Amino acid sequence: MKHIREFSKQSHSYDANTIVQKKVAKYLLSKIKSKPKKILDLGCGTGDINKKITWQYENFIGIDCAKGMCEKHPVSSNILVLNENFESESFQKKIQKFAPFDIVISSSALQWSDDIEELIKFTASLSKNIAFSIFTCNTFKDIYNVSGLKTFLPDAKELVTIIKKYFDINYEIKTYKVVFDDNMSIFRYIKKSGVSGGKKKLTVTQTKNLIRNYPHDYLEFEVLYVVSPSV
Ligand SMILES: C[S@@+](CC[C@H](N)C(=O)[O-])C[C@H]1O[C@@H](n2cnc3c(N)ncnc32)[C@H](O)[C@@H]1O
């Protein structure tokens, strides 16, 4: 297991997520050497994974629960985009007809899963190979420390333990730092991105404390990469 730190300078608070997600998708794809022909992408978004694939594939299926995302995903005769929740029964029934896949990819999406173990177990019925990047609990850790909120993101080591029950894997944890101009920009970013997971919002007092006491000019993201050895 490697633990790599990467550092980005950027000035616009609104695209911090996008910057990190794009780097994550690129790095995840760089780990895939086997040119898989049948690909499933869980949480495909607007198609960053699909657009970055450099080899010839036969079929690519992308799944996303957000209709607006699916509508922006590339389509063609060998690309199918399904507007589905990847944890739903209807998706799981539908997708089995297309299995097996040479690989199941998922970039920056599985941290939202309600029951990640069930999803991993189901994924094992679709393919022997996975390549996942998952945002983990040290993402924004100082924000959580200062504000007193609890992260909703999964713990990297716990995820590895779960995934190892179903797949042979190599893994790596990477942290990304995105530097902001000042604490106010960090605050604006937090407001936009719903750092508190959309479940528990910061109160006015918590927000004020955070702006006053946040000790850095950067935000830190932690990402777990899990990849089957033969991909
Ligand atoms: C941060 S985006 C990443 C998109 C893309 N994989 C990329 O790397 O650019 C996460 C995506 O996962 C989707 N997503 C989250 N939970 C999902 C679920 N349960 N079922 C399907 N899609 C989901 C979201 O709608 C969103 O488009």
PDBQT file of the ligand as one rigid body, heavy atoms in Angstrom, charges set to zero:
ROOT
HETATM    1  C1  LIG A 301     -18.759  12.862  -8.027  1.00  0.00    +0.000 C 
HETATM    2  S1  LIG A 301     -19.689  12.235  -9.332  1.00  0.00    +0.000 S 
HETATM    3  C2  LIG A 301     -18.477  11.325 -10.271  1.00  0.00    +0.000 C 
HETATM    4  C3  LIG A 301     -18.887  11.102 -11.678  1.00  0.00    +0.000 C 
HETATM    5  C4  LIG A 301     -17.883  10.352 -12.560  1.00  0.00    +0.000 C 
HETATM    6  N1  LIG A 301     -17.690   8.999 -12.103  1.00  0.00    +0.000 N 
HETATM    7  C5  LIG A 301     -16.560  11.102 -12.624  1.00  0.00    +0.000 C 
HETATM    8  O1  LIG A 301     -15.550  10.567 -12.174  1.00  0.00    +0.000 OA
HETATM    9  O2  LIG A 301     -16.560  12.241 -13.129  1.00  0.00    +0.000 OA
HETATM   10  C6  LIG A 301     -20.620  10.930  -8.539  1.00  0.00    +0.000 C 
HETATM   11  C7  LIG A 301     -21.759  10.436  -9.383  1.00  0.00    +0.000 C 
HETATM   12  O3  LIG A 301     -22.313   9.287  -8.759  1.00  0.00    +0.000 OA
HETATM   13  C8  LIG A 301     -23.704   9.325  -8.925  1.00  0.00    +0.000 C 
HETATM   14  N2  LIG A 301     -24.315   8.478  -7.879  1.00  0.00    +0.000 N 
HETATM   15  C9  LIG A 301     -24.191   8.614  -6.541  1.00  0.00    +0.000 A 
HETATM   16  N3  LIG A 301     -24.908   7.649  -5.911  1.00  0.00    +0.000 NA
HETATM   17  C10 LIG A 301     -25.479   6.904  -6.885  1.00  0.00    +0.000 A 
HETATM   18  C11 LIG A 301     -26.328   5.775  -6.878  1.00  0.00    +0.000 A 
HETATM   19  N4  LIG A 301     -26.745   5.216  -5.728  1.00  0.00    +0.000 N 
HETATM   20  N5  LIG A 301     -26.726   5.246  -8.054  1.00  0.00    +0.000 NA
HETATM   21  C12 LIG A 301     -26.312   5.794  -9.227  1.00  0.00    +0.000 A 
HETATM   22  N6  LIG A 301     -25.503   6.875  -9.296  1.00  0.00    +0.000 NA
HETATM   23  C13 LIG A 301     -25.094   7.422  -8.149  1.00  0.00    +0.000 A 
HETATM   24  C14 LIG A 301     -24.049  10.798  -8.808  1.00  0.00    +0.000 C 
HETATM   25  O4  LIG A 301     -25.299  11.090  -9.413  1.00  0.00    +0.000 OA
HETATM   26  C15 LIG A 301     -22.873  11.440  -9.537  1.00  0.00    +0.000 C 
HETATM   27  O5  LIG A 301     -23.139  11.653 -10.899  1.00  0.00    +0.000 OA
ENDROOT
TORSDOF 0
